[in-house]
Amino acid sequence: MQTKFLLDENQMPKYWYNLQADLPKPLPPVLHPGTHQPVTADDMEPLFPRALIEQEMTTEREVEIPGPVRDVYRLWRPAPLYRAHGLEKALGTPAKIFYKYEGVSPAGSHKPNSAIPQAFYNREAGIRTLTTETGAGQWGTSLSFAGSLFDMDVTVFQVKVSYDQKPYRRAVMETYGANCVASPSNLTEFGRKVLAETPDHTGSLGIAISEAVELAVKDPNTKYALGSVLNHVLLHQSVIGLESMQQMEMADCWPDVIVGCTGGGSNFAGMAFPFMGHALRGGEKSRIVAVEPSACPTLTRGKYAYDYGDTAQMTPMTKMHTLGSGFTPPGFHAGGLRYHGMAPLVSHAKELGLFDAVAYTQRQCFEAGVLFARHEGIVPAPEANHAVKGAIEEALRCKREGKEEVILFNLCGHGHFDMAAYTSYFAGDLSDHEYDDQELAMALSGLPSVKS
Ligand SMILES: Cc1ncc(COP(=O)(O)O)c(C=O)c1O
């Protein structure tokens, strides 16, 4: 009875995988916020170094992972794949459940898979300062860690509600030498504007992105890094699925169902896209399920339309599933899933019918996470609990139908900095938020009008 499926360091992928090469229909173009024309590489230059812009635009199937990035990846990669024997037994399911565990990284999640190459390419381009936003604190921690390795200054705008909920995330960022600021802040024009209108604003990822982008645009020596959504971030995360494919072969299994949670879409894409591409090239097909919170239901209830990536509407417009860039979700604990939009590539794949999406409330997800912890030992991040919930639902369906399917899910992070959320859950203090159609329609009424 094997539990862990481990790869040697020399089996770590040497190339990232790009789903765009295998799609039957190309991605709609990214539009300039002023002209509404497709953006050029030059338009993106104030924010990103050339190498990342090229990765953002490429449709090549494979992009080589630079040696220095692989050297850092080796600190925790290849990440383990586990067979969830304890959970299977607790559920009494005939299904075989596997999970890829990304919580073994120094930050505790999948986020350093992209933070390391982003810091590397910026440093190669001579940049010394990076700005970013963070919701759960996982991305901010990851970029702070990457900044410390590549000797760069990092300023992190942490969504206020999460800044207050998670003081130890801030302490870790500071340990890595970064400057962590609650957003909205007085450091930027946009932050000051939001605070003038709403002094006790709890913040949102859209606002924090606007603040980080503003600092980068104003200083030629500062660039911006984003922890999700963009094509190059999804590309970097493909190491998750590429390793999992090798590990499933070691286990002599292939997933019938793949489950991941979605905030901006990067860990989900990282796990699912290599398998999706395999199927699009004629290989075995897996059913793929994205799980999102009912309190921020981008894929299940958002509109597929052009929208801005941030609240101040400074970023280019992308076609994506969105709740509207002015949408401020309630301060629920899966801070990493509070983004108003979804990665354009994930949204496009959804429109092409390449996967299904479901939404669960936070209490349902905590319940699943606690069951998982009690039978597998790992306490998942609140975001990861959504994937756990999705996998459990699939396993229970297999039990009802008497099917021995293979279920694979991505356990994208541990919850060691999220124990206040677990405490609130046990105290019965968490509430669930579901929107009525009118509330969602209001947030969507501010979408830019774009001829498509
Ligand atoms: C642990 C964890 N999981 C998931 C997410 C959501 O991001 P994404 O959908 O890009 O994986 C975050 C974002 O901060 C996170 O910290």
The ligand as an SDF file (V2000), in Angstrom:
LIG
                    3D

 16 16  0  0  0  0  0  0  0  0999 V2000
   -3.1830   28.8930   -0.8370 C   0  0  0  0  0  0  0  0  0  0  0  0
   -3.8280   29.6100   -1.9880 C   0  0  0  0  0  0  0  0  0  0  0  0
   -4.5670   28.9190   -2.8380 N   0  0  0  0  0  0  0  0  0  0  0  0
   -5.1800   29.4910   -3.8880 C   0  0  0  0  0  0  0  0  0  0  0  0
   -5.0740   30.8370   -4.1180 C   0  0  0  0  0  0  0  0  0  0  0  0
   -5.8200   31.4170   -5.2720 C   0  0  0  0  0  0  0  0  0  0  0  0
   -5.0230   31.7890   -6.3240 O   0  0  0  0  0  0  0  0  0  0  0  0
   -4.9980   30.9760   -7.6660 P   0  0  0  0  0  0  0  0  0  0  0  0
   -6.4120   30.7580   -8.0900 O   0  0  0  0  0  0  0  0  0  0  0  0
   -4.2430   31.8490   -8.5880 O   0  0  0  0  0  0  0  0  0  0  0  0
   -4.2840   29.6900   -7.4080 O   0  0  0  0  0  0  0  0  0  0  0  0
   -4.2820   31.6140   -3.2790 C   0  0  0  0  0  0  0  0  0  0  0  0
   -4.1100   33.0440   -3.5630 C   0  0  0  0  0  0  0  0  0  0  0  0
   -3.5960   33.8100   -2.8390 O   0  0  0  0  0  0  0  0  0  0  0  0
   -3.6490   30.9920   -2.1810 C   0  0  0  0  0  0  0  0  0  0  0  0
   -2.9140   31.6930   -1.3300 O   0  0  0  0  0  0  0  0  0  0  0  0
  1  2  1  0
  2  3  1  0
  2 15  2  0
  3  4  2  0
  4  5  1  0
  5  6  1  0
  5 12  2  0
  6  7  1  0
  7  8  1  0
  8  9  2  0
  8 10  1  0
  8 11  1  0
 12 13  1  0
 12 15  1  0
 13 14  2  0
 15 16  1  0
M  END
$$$$
